[in-house]
Amino acid sequence: MIGNSSAPVRWRDGLAPGHERRGSELLIGGVPASELAAAYGTPLLAIDYDVFDAAIARFLQACAPHSIEIAFAGKALLLVALARHLKHTPLHLDVCSLGELAAAERAAFPPDRIGFHGCGKTDEELDAAAEGRVARVIVDNLEELRRLAARAGAAPVPVLLRINPGIEAHTHEFVRTGGGNTKFGFDTDGLAGALDVLGQSPGLRFEGLHAHIGSQIYDRKAFVENTRVLMERAAHAAAAGFISERIVVGGGFGVRMRPDDPDEPAVEETISEIARIAAQESKRRNLPPPQIGIEPGRALIAEAGTTLYRVMSAKREFGKPFAIVDGGVYENPRPALYGAYHHAYAAREDAQLVETIVCGRSCENDQLGTARLPSDLAEGELVAMCTTGAYTYSMAGNYNRFARPAVVAVRGGTHTLIARRETIDDVLRNDCDE
Ligand SMILES: Cc1ncc(COP(=O)(O)O)c(C=O)c1O
């Protein structure tokens, strides 16, 4: 069930959404951090379903007046339990691998609400699409289009062509790149070639166009520009006899990572701008108004996630305080991969805080970030890292043969395990003895 509130979730008193302090305890989704750590061990990813539901409700409310369809980008985080939760909402689901599809299917997520993404689909993945296990395939390149056409059966497979709009967006700015800097999708000539192939492929049905321009985008103008380019390409397609019933403008909506970040982008305004430009451009270009879709991942799940770590060592080297925690690059590669910031604080409240370098335990310089932690921080204390719901667990690996953490759902003081901690047997499962 999704919650009733569609109000934006907020940071309060320096604490992430869903966090509060009661006495000496930090509560996450109403559950003491110490209780979660004792029950499931650390590192532990806690997903607050109230925060998740509030983000879903906010997007639904923003999209409803414009009849915009929302698909959750499963790459941000997809567990069977989450897919089961999502199937009770009006959301669609994007998957980009057989593994993500299997998670959705295990949750009995309706296939007619699943889209298949990815820029290098395997034969098995294309077979799954051709067999009707998803509603549509978002095709990235000509080879994929031909391979899909070759296996399509009696019922035509609905296809969205992913275009490269030549826009690159990063947080506060976007640039028109001419498309040279990204591997994804068809440029203008490529689109014409793809439409030719479609025209000769009775097993495929052209549904429309798709573009995704980046992640953690605060600049509304980037979404507007993307919509405008999509409509321009839809006009090219229409001129070739292919009418776009559906235009998907991707995900990438930014989220707050720090207590004092503004509520940007205001989702409601961005969504209504997308709708306005799509309507304006379809009228101007004499196109039937398409169904507009968006596919946020991070903006729905990031703020619901908190990673709890236990301090293994609190030391001072060359005068600098370090906290070595029991996670690291293997369970959250984002800081190492692209310098992502995650706000963090100790479960224990303390007046004397010092800027501390928080590192994982990998054999890498795997700084997870810096945080203001108690000056007398000690081994065994808990540190909460915020906004870790998206692209942490889903990007985790087994570097150093560490076991991936458990994931627990929290809500209103209750907690339920939704992914168990890997065991060493899990880690070694694929090793062959001889
Ligand atoms: C095609 C596509 N759609 C949607 C998303 C979701 O982006 P975000 O999580 O930033 O909303 C991604 C992320 O990489 C993507 O590649």
The ligand as an SDF file (V2000), in Angstrom:
LIG
                    3D

 16 16  0  0  0  0  0  0  0  0999 V2000
   17.4320    4.7300  -19.6060 C   0  0  0  0  0  0  0  0  0  0  0  0
   17.4020    5.1730  -18.1880 C   0  0  0  0  0  0  0  0  0  0  0  0
   16.2280    5.5560  -17.6530 N   0  0  0  0  0  0  0  0  0  0  0  0
   16.1260    5.9530  -16.3670 C   0  0  0  0  0  0  0  0  0  0  0  0
   17.2480    5.9940  -15.5700 C   0  0  0  0  0  0  0  0  0  0  0  0
   17.0710    6.4400  -14.1380 C   0  0  0  0  0  0  0  0  0  0  0  0
   17.8110    7.5560  -13.8370 O   0  0  0  0  0  0  0  0  0  0  0  0
   17.6510    8.2170  -12.3850 P   0  0  0  0  0  0  0  0  0  0  0  0
   17.8400    7.1360  -11.4090 O   0  0  0  0  0  0  0  0  0  0  0  0
   18.7120    9.2330  -12.3310 O   0  0  0  0  0  0  0  0  0  0  0  0
   16.2840    8.7890  -12.3350 O   0  0  0  0  0  0  0  0  0  0  0  0
   18.4860    5.6310  -16.0830 C   0  0  0  0  0  0  0  0  0  0  0  0
   19.6890    5.6760  -15.2380 C   0  0  0  0  0  0  0  0  0  0  0  0
   20.7960    5.4390  -15.6240 O   0  0  0  0  0  0  0  0  0  0  0  0
   18.5770    5.1940  -17.4310 C   0  0  0  0  0  0  0  0  0  0  0  0
   19.7280    4.8070  -17.9680 O   0  0  0  0  0  0  0  0  0  0  0  0
  1  2  1  0
  2  3  1  0
  2 15  2  0
  3  4  2  0
  4  5  1  0
  5  6  1  0
  5 12  2  0
  6  7  1  0
  7  8  1  0
  8  9  2  0
  8 10  1  0
  8 11  1  0
 12 13  1  0
 12 15  1  0
 13 14  2  0
 15 16  1  0
M  END
$$$$
